[in-house]
Amino acid sequence: MIIRPRPRGWQLLYILRGSIVPAIAPRVLAIGVLAVAVALLAKLHHPFAANGLAVAPFTLLGLVLSIFLSFRNNACHERWWEGRKQWGQLLIETRSFVRQANALLADDAPLRRRVSRLLVGFAHALAARLRGRDAAAAAAPWLAPGQQALLQRQNTPDGLLALVAAELAVPLRAGRLDPYLYACFEQRLHALSSVQAACERIAGTPLPFAYTLLLHRCAWLFCVLLPFGLAGALGWATPVVSMLLAYAFFGLDQLGEELEEPFGLEPNDLPLDAMVRTLEIDVLDALGEHPLPEPLQPQGYLLQ
């Protein structure tokens, strides 16, 4: 995620970090080169300039394309925002679980520490799973030596929640944990499992490919044909206008692609590593462990 002050004045014209320009620059330049060639053709071949394509069809096509791009970007932003809400819920449920553990398992400090650290491992494993990394390796530092042998699940985050439930079942069977209190912990684990399922649903269910492909094709068709409709009226100003419109349409298209997968490593994706570090700090602080790790800071305005 890009973290930087709001640009002002001339900064709006030259800021590239966090902008969509680097991703779409080759496409915009290609349209600019085409527009120069079309403007030159219109200048040298006067009948072409006089009988060029009408502008009205491009107006209608541009209007329709902008509406559909807006619908797609709204859907992509909704996916991005839902992903952020789910990770906010993960923070809430983890903090609540640790608070309950500190209050209800005060007589069993080793158990309280083990289950709390397992939840930190769960967050690390879920972030790694969503980003295509090794979830087991990400969670390994937060498991006790005996627990690492028990975690033989393909779905590492779910296996960690199962380990938490197994740890709490020991005092339950021994009569040291009331069944009602165990149910309270189980509710938190169920909520964390729901967060995992929601994140996996977002990551595993992209927008329909045919819809995205249609918008890609229409954006290219519009931008490629636009210089032919403007050359007769605008002359040498055609490349400038064509590149500005290409920047707008290609930019909206590219931004939708980045927001569609909110858990990736693109500049506008969610900062999962930073959120996991925040959770890690909160849990270790609640356990009384020091020194605490430092929060992750943006590097070159990019927070991951």
QUINORRA-V929378 format. One line per field, one symbol per residue. ss: DSSP state (H for helix, E for strand, C for the rest). A space follows every 10 residues. Layout:
ss: ???
//
This chain:
ss: CECCCCCCCC HHHHCCCCCC HHHHHHHHHH HHHHHHHHHH HHHHCHHHHH CCCCCHHHHH HHHHHHHHHH HHHHHHHHHH HHHHHHHHHH HHHHHHHHHH HHHHCCCCHH HHHHHHHHHH HHHHHHHHHH CCCCHHHHHH CCCCHHHHHH CCCCCHHHHH HHHHHHHHHH HHHCCCCCHH HHHHHHHHHH HHHHHHHHHH HHHHCCCCHH HHHHHHHHHH HHHHHHHHHH HHHHHHHHHH HHHHHHHHHH HHHHHHHHHH CCCCCCCCCC CHHHHHHHHH HHHHHHCCCC CCCCCCCCEC CECC
//
